[in-house]
Amino acid sequence: MTTAYDKASEAARALLTAFDEIQLAEMCAAQSARIRRVRLLHREEYGGCAECTHESMVSWPCRTIRAVDGEQPDA
């Protein structure tokens, strides 16, 4: 029977063996807070990104939000 641990990436397995549950929970909470701060900066405003748009409109979702959402960046 395959477990979730068996399906985990090598990086995830390394974290699981290096940290206890409290440390992992604290890391996840900190990461979630960072992502929230990025999303607050790069919010949709009048069809563009509030952070990226300066003189010319940068459509929303901007490259940063697309990257946070898991989209691969353009080459």
The first five atom37 places (N, CA, C, CB, O) and aatype in JSON, in Angstrom:
{
  "aatype": [12, 16, 16, 0, 18, 3, 11, 0, 15, 6, 0, 0, 1, 0, 10, 10, 16, 0, 13, 3, 6, 9, 5, 10, 0, 6, 12, 4, 0, 0, 5, 15, 0, 1, 9, 1, 1, 19, 1, 10, 10, 8, 1, 6, 6, 18, 7, 7, 4, 0, 6, 4, 16, 8, 6, 15, 12, 19, 15, 17, 14, 4, 1, 16, 9, 1, 0, 19, 3, 7, 6, 5, 14, 3, 0],
  "atom_mask": [
    [1, 1, 1, 1, 1],
    [1, 1, 1, 1, 1],
    [1, 1, 1, 1, 1],
    [1, 1, 1, 1, 1],
    [1, 1, 1, 1, 1],
    [1, 1, 1, 1, 1],
    [1, 1, 1, 1, 1],
    [1, 1, 1, 1, 1],
    [1, 1, 1, 1, 1],
    [1, 1, 1, 1, 1],
    [1, 1, 1, 1, 1],
    [1, 1, 1, 1, 1],
    [1, 1, 1, 1, 1],
    [1, 1, 1, 1, 1],
    [1, 1, 1, 1, 1],
    [1, 1, 1, 1, 1],
    [1, 1, 1, 1, 1],
    [1, 1, 1, 1, 1],
    [1, 1, 1, 1, 1],
    [1, 1, 1, 1, 1],
    [1, 1, 1, 1, 1],
    [1, 1, 1, 1, 1],
    [1, 1, 1, 1, 1],
    [1, 1, 1, 1, 1],
    [1, 1, 1, 1, 1],
    [1, 1, 1, 1, 1],
    [1, 1, 1, 1, 1],
    [1, 1, 1, 1, 1],
    [1, 1, 1, 1, 1],
    [1, 1, 1, 1, 1],
    [1, 1, 1, 1, 1],
    [1, 1, 1, 1, 1],
    [1, 1, 1, 1, 1],
    [1, 1, 1, 1, 1],
    [1, 1, 1, 1, 1],
    [1, 1, 1, 1, 1],
    [1, 1, 1, 1, 1],
    [1, 1, 1, 1, 1],
    [1, 1, 1, 1, 1],
    [1, 1, 1, 1, 1],
    [1, 1, 1, 1, 1],
    [1, 1, 1, 1, 1],
    [1, 1, 1, 1, 1],
    [1, 1, 1, 1, 1],
    [1, 1, 1, 1, 1],
    [1, 1, 1, 1, 1],
    [1, 1, 1, 0, 1],
    [1, 1, 1, 0, 1],
    [1, 1, 1, 1, 1],
    [1, 1, 1, 1, 1],
    [1, 1, 1, 1, 1],
    [1, 1, 1, 1, 1],
    [1, 1, 1, 1, 1],
    [1, 1, 1, 1, 1],
    [1, 1, 1, 1, 1],
    [1, 1, 1, 1, 1],
    [1, 1, 1, 1, 1],
    [1, 1, 1, 1, 1],
    [1, 1, 1, 1, 1],
    [1, 1, 1, 1, 1],
    [1, 1, 1, 1, 1],
    [1, 1, 1, 1, 1],
    [1, 1, 1, 1, 1],
    [1, 1, 1, 1, 1],
    [1, 1, 1, 1, 1],
    [1, 1, 1, 1, 1],
    [1, 1, 1, 1, 1],
    [1, 1, 1, 1, 1],
    [1, 1, 1, 1, 1],
    [1, 1, 1, 0, 1],
    [1, 1, 1, 1, 1],
    [1, 1, 1, 1, 1],
    [1, 1, 1, 1, 1],
    [1, 1, 1, 1, 1],
    [1, 1, 1, 1, 1]
  ],
  "atom_positions": [
    [[0.84, -1.18, 0.0], [0.0, 0.0, 0.0], [0.89, 1.25, 0.0], [-0.96, 0.0, 1.23], [1.81, 1.36, 0.81]],
    [[0.61, 2.17, -0.91], [1.38, 3.41, -1.01], [0.81, 4.43, -0.04], [1.37, 3.96, -2.46], [-0.4, 4.66, 0.0]],
    [[1.69, 5.04, 0.74], [1.26, 6.06, 1.7], [1.55, 7.45, 1.17], [1.95, 5.86, 3.06], [2.23, 7.6, 0.15]],
    [[1.04, 8.46, 1.85], [1.32, 9.85, 1.47], [2.82, 10.11, 1.56], [0.54, 10.84, 2.36], [3.37, 10.85, 0.74]],
    [[3.47, 9.53, 2.54], [4.92, 9.7, 2.67], [5.63, 9.14, 1.44], [5.44, 9.02, 3.95], [6.57, 9.75, 0.94]],
    [[5.18, 7.98, 0.98], [5.8, 7.38, -0.21], [5.67, 8.27, -1.44], [5.17, 6.02, -0.49], [6.55, 8.27, -2.3]],
    [[4.57, 9.02, -1.52], [4.32, 9.9, -2.66], [5.01, 11.26, -2.53], [2.83, 10.1, -2.82], [5.08, 12.02, -3.5]],
    [[5.52, 11.56, -1.35], [6.14, 12.87, -1.11], [7.44, 13.02, -1.89], [6.41, 13.07, 0.4], [8.14, 12.05, -2.17]],
    [[7.74, 14.27, -2.24], [8.99, 14.56, -2.94], [10.17, 14.36, -1.98], [8.99, 16.01, -3.5], [10.0, 14.27, -0.77]],
    [[11.34, 14.29, -2.55], [12.55, 14.16, -1.71], [12.69, 15.35, -0.77], [13.81, 14.02, -2.59], [13.09, 15.2, 0.39]],
    [[12.37, 16.56, -1.27], [12.47, 17.76, -0.43], [11.49, 17.67, 0.75], [12.18, 19.03, -1.26], [11.84, 18.04, 1.87]],
    [[10.28, 17.18, 0.49], [9.3, 17.03, 1.57], [9.76, 16.0, 2.58], [7.93, 16.63, 1.0], [9.62, 16.21, 3.79]],
    [[10.31, 14.9, 2.11], [10.81, 13.87, 3.04], [11.95, 14.41, 3.9], [11.28, 12.64, 2.26], [12.04, 14.1, 5.08]],
    [[12.82, 15.21, 3.29], [13.93, 15.8, 4.05], [13.39, 16.7, 5.16], [14.87, 16.61, 3.13], [13.89, 16.66, 6.28]],
    [[12.36, 17.5, 4.85], [11.76, 18.36, 5.87], [11.14, 17.53, 6.98], [10.71, 19.27, 5.25], [11.28, 17.85, 8.16]],
    [[10.47, 16.47, 6.61], [9.82, 15.64, 7.62], [10.82, 14.98, 8.57], [8.99, 14.57, 6.94], [10.53, 14.81, 9.75]],
    [[11.97, 14.62, 8.07], [12.96, 13.99, 8.94], [13.78, 15.01, 9.73], [13.88, 13.11, 8.12], [14.34, 14.68, 10.77]],
    [[13.85, 16.25, 9.23], [14.69, 17.25, 9.87], [13.95, 18.07, 10.94], [15.25, 18.18, 8.83], [14.6, 18.66, 11.8]],
    [[12.63, 18.11, 10.89], [11.87, 18.98, 11.79], [10.78, 18.18, 12.5], [11.25, 20.15, 11.02], [10.34, 17.13, 12.03]],
    [[10.37, 18.71, 13.64], [9.22, 18.11, 14.29], [7.94, 18.8, 13.81], [9.35, 18.2, 15.84], [8.01, 19.77, 13.05]],
    [[6.81, 18.31, 14.23], [5.53, 18.81, 13.73], [5.31, 20.29, 14.03], [4.4, 18.01, 14.32], [4.77, 21.02, 13.2]],
    [[5.73, 20.73, 15.21], [5.55, 22.14, 15.59], [6.38, 23.03, 14.66], [5.96, 22.36, 17.07], [5.89, 24.05, 14.18]],
    [[7.63, 22.65, 14.42], [8.46, 23.43, 13.52], [7.86, 23.49, 12.12], [9.88, 22.85, 13.48], [7.85, 24.54, 11.49]],
    [[7.37, 22.35, 11.62], [6.74, 22.33, 10.3], [5.5, 23.22, 10.26], [6.38, 20.9, 9.9], [5.28, 23.94, 9.29]],
    [[4.69, 23.17, 11.3], [3.49, 24.01, 11.36], [3.87, 25.48, 11.37], [2.65, 23.67, 12.61], [3.22, 26.29, 10.71]],
    [[4.92, 25.83, 12.11], [5.37, 27.24, 12.15], [5.89, 27.67, 10.78], [6.47, 27.42, 13.22], [5.64, 28.8, 10.35]],
    [[6.61, 26.79, 10.09], [7.11, 27.12, 8.75], [5.94, 27.32, 7.78], [8.05, 26.01, 8.23], [5.95, 28.25, 6.97]],
    [[4.94, 26.46, 7.85], [3.77, 26.59, 6.98], [3.01, 27.88, 7.26], [2.82, 25.38, 7.16], [2.58, 28.57, 6.33]],
    [[2.85, 28.21, 8.52], [2.15, 29.44, 8.88], [2.9, 30.66, 8.38], [1.95, 29.52, 10.4], [2.29, 31.61, 7.88]],
    [[4.22, 30.66, 8.52], [5.02, 31.79, 8.04], [4.95, 31.91, 6.53], [6.48, 31.63, 8.48], [4.84, 33.01, 6.0]],
    [[4.99, 30.79, 5.83], [4.9, 30.79, 4.37], [3.54, 31.31, 3.92], [5.15, 29.38, 3.8], [3.45, 32.09, 2.97]],
    [[2.49, 30.89, 4.6], [1.14, 31.36, 4.26], [1.04, 32.86, 4.47], [0.09, 30.64, 5.11], [0.41, 33.55, 3.66]],
    [[1.64, 33.37, 5.52], [1.61, 34.81, 5.78], [2.37, 35.57, 4.7], [2.22, 35.12, 7.16], [1.93, 36.64, 4.27]],
    [[3.49, 35.02, 4.24], [4.24, 35.67, 3.15], [3.41, 35.73, 1.88], [5.56, 34.92, 2.87], [3.37, 36.76, 1.2]],
    [[2.75, 34.64, 1.57], [1.92, 34.6, 0.35], [0.77, 35.59, 0.47], [1.37, 33.17, 0.1], [0.43, 36.26, -0.51]],
    [[0.16, 35.7, 1.65], [-0.91, 36.69, 1.86], [-0.41, 38.11, 1.62], [-1.48, 36.58, 3.27], [-1.1, 38.92, 1.0]],
    [[0.8, 38.42, 2.11], [1.36, 39.76, 1.92], [1.61, 40.04, 0.44], [2.67, 39.91, 2.71], [1.35, 41.14, -0.04]],
    [[2.11, 39.05, -0.29], [2.32, 39.22, -1.73], [0.98, 39.46, -2.42], [3.01, 37.97, -2.34], [0.88, 40.36, -3.26]],
    [[-0.03, 38.69, -2.07], [-1.35, 38.86, -2.68], [-1.96, 40.23, -2.36], [-2.3, 37.76, -2.21], [-2.64, 40.82, -3.2]],
    [[-1.72, 40.74, -1.16], [-2.22, 42.07, -0.81], [-1.56, 43.15, -1.67], [-1.98, 42.37, 0.67], [-2.22, 44.1, -2.1]],
    [[-0.27, 43.01, -1.92], [0.42, 43.98, -2.78], [-0.02, 43.86, -4.23], [1.93, 43.77, -2.68], [-0.24, 44.88, -4.9]],
    [[-0.16, 42.65, -4.71], [-0.46, 42.4, -6.12], [-1.96, 42.12, -6.31], [0.38, 41.21, -6.64], [-2.34, 41.16, -6.97]],
    [[-2.78, 42.97, -5.73], [-4.23, 42.81, -5.83], [-4.75, 43.42, -7.14], [-4.94, 43.46, -4.61], [-4.1, 44.28, -7.74]],
    [[-5.92, 42.96, -7.55], [-6.55, 43.49, -8.75], [-7.16, 44.85, -8.44], [-7.63, 42.51, -9.29], [-7.88, 45.0, -7.45]],
    [[-6.86, 45.82, -9.28], [-7.39, 47.16, -9.1], [-7.65, 47.75, -10.48], [-6.4, 48.06, -8.28], [-6.72, 48.0, -11.24]],
    [[-8.92, 47.99, -10.8], [-9.32, 48.54, -12.11], [-8.81, 47.7, -13.27], [-8.81, 49.96, -12.25], [-8.43, 48.24, -14.31]],
    [[-8.8, 46.39, -13.11], [-8.39, 45.49, -14.18], [-6.89, 45.27, -14.29], [0.0, 0.0, 0.0], [-6.43, 44.51, -15.14]],
    [[-6.12, 45.94, -13.43], [-4.66, 45.79, -13.46], [-4.12, 45.42, -12.09], [0.0, 0.0, 0.0], [-4.87, 45.35, -11.12]],
    [[-2.83, 45.18, -12.03], [-2.17, 44.85, -10.77], [-1.81, 46.14, -10.04], [-0.9, 43.99, -11.01], [-1.13, 47.01, -10.6]],
    [[-2.26, 46.27, -8.8], [-2.01, 47.48, -8.02], [-0.52, 47.71, -7.77], [-2.74, 47.4, -6.69], [-0.09, 48.86, -7.66]],
    [[0.26, 46.67, -7.68], [1.7, 46.8, -7.4], [2.52, 46.98, -8.67], [2.2, 45.58, -6.64], [3.45, 47.79, -8.7]],
    [[2.2, 46.25, -9.71], [3.01, 46.25, -10.93], [2.71, 47.42, -11.86], [2.81, 44.96, -11.69], [3.56, 47.85, -12.63]],
    [[1.48, 47.93, -11.78], [1.08, 49.01, -12.69], [1.61, 50.33, -12.16], [-0.47, 49.08, -12.83], [1.35, 50.73, -11.03]],
    [[2.38, 50.99, -13.01], [2.89, 52.32, -12.65], [2.36, 53.31, -13.69], [4.47, 52.34, -12.58], [1.33, 53.94, -13.46]],
    [[3.04, 53.45, -14.8], [2.56, 54.34, -15.85], [1.76, 53.6, -16.91], [3.73, 55.06, -16.5], [0.84, 54.16, -17.5]],
    [[2.09, 52.35, -17.15], [1.33, 51.56, -18.12], [0.65, 50.41, -17.39], [2.25, 51.04, -19.28], [1.18, 49.86, -16.43]],
    [[-0.53, 50.05, -17.87], [-1.34, 49.03, -17.21], [-0.68, 47.65, -17.33], [-2.75, 48.98, -17.82], [-0.31, 47.23, -18.42]],
    [[-0.54, 46.97, -16.21], [-0.11, 45.58, -16.18], [-1.35, 44.78, -15.82], [1.08, 45.34, -15.14], [-1.89, 44.92, -14.72]],
    [[-1.8, 43.95, -16.74], [-3.06, 43.23, -16.53], [-2.95, 42.31, -15.32], [-3.44, 42.43, -17.78], [-1.87, 41.85, -14.94]],
    [[-4.11, 42.05, -14.74], [-4.18, 41.18, -13.58], [-4.86, 39.88, -13.98], [-4.94, 41.86, -12.41], [-5.86, 39.96, -14.7]],
    [[-4.43, 38.75, -13.59], [-3.33, 38.53, -12.65], [-1.97, 38.79, -13.3], [-3.38, 37.1, -12.1], [-1.72, 38.41, -14.44]],
    [[-1.11, 39.44, -12.55], [0.24, 39.75, -13.03], [1.11, 38.49, -12.97], [0.87, 40.9, -12.19], [0.67, 37.45, -12.49]],
    [[2.32, 38.6, -13.46], [3.24, 37.47, -13.47], [3.51, 36.94, -12.06], [4.57, 37.87, -14.14], [3.65, 35.73, -11.86]],
    [[3.57, 37.84, -11.1], [3.83, 37.42, -9.72], [2.71, 36.54, -9.19], [4.01, 38.64, -8.8], [2.96, 35.47, -8.63]],
    [[1.47, 36.96, -9.37], [0.33, 36.18, -8.9], [0.23, 34.88, -9.66], [-0.98, 36.98, -9.04], [-0.08, 33.84, -9.07]],
    [[0.48, 34.9, -10.95], [0.45, 33.66, -11.72], [1.52, 32.69, -11.21], [0.66, 33.95, -13.22], [1.27, 31.49, -11.14]],
    [[2.69, 33.21, -10.85], [3.75, 32.34, -10.3], [3.35, 31.78, -8.94], [5.08, 33.13, -10.18], [3.58, 30.6, -8.67]],
    [[2.75, 32.61, -8.09], [2.29, 32.15, -6.77], [1.23, 31.04, -6.96], [1.7, 33.34, -5.94], [1.18, 30.09, -6.18]],
    [[0.4, 31.19, -7.99], [-0.64, 30.22, -8.25], [-0.13, 28.95, -8.94], [-1.72, 30.85, -9.09], [-0.89, 28.03, -9.22]],
    [[1.17, 28.91, -9.22], [1.77, 27.69, -9.75], [2.03, 27.69, -11.24], [0.0, 0.0, 0.0], [2.53, 26.7, -11.77]],
    [[1.72, 28.77, -11.93], [1.98, 28.83, -13.36], [3.48, 29.0, -13.61], [1.2, 29.99, -14.01], [4.15, 29.75, -12.91]],
    [[3.98, 28.32, -14.58], [5.4, 28.42, -14.95], [5.63, 29.77, -15.65], [5.84, 27.23, -15.87], [4.83, 30.16, -16.49]],
    [[6.71, 30.47, -15.32], [6.97, 31.75, -15.96], [7.32, 31.59, -17.45], [8.11, 32.48, -15.24], [7.8, 30.54, -17.88]],
    [[7.05, 32.65, -18.19], [7.43, 32.65, -19.61], [8.95, 32.61, -19.72], [6.85, 33.89, -20.34], [9.66, 33.17, -18.89]],
    [[9.41, 31.96, -20.75], [10.87, 31.85, -20.96], [11.45, 33.17, -21.42], [11.2, 30.77, -21.99], [12.65, 33.27, -21.65]]
  ]
}
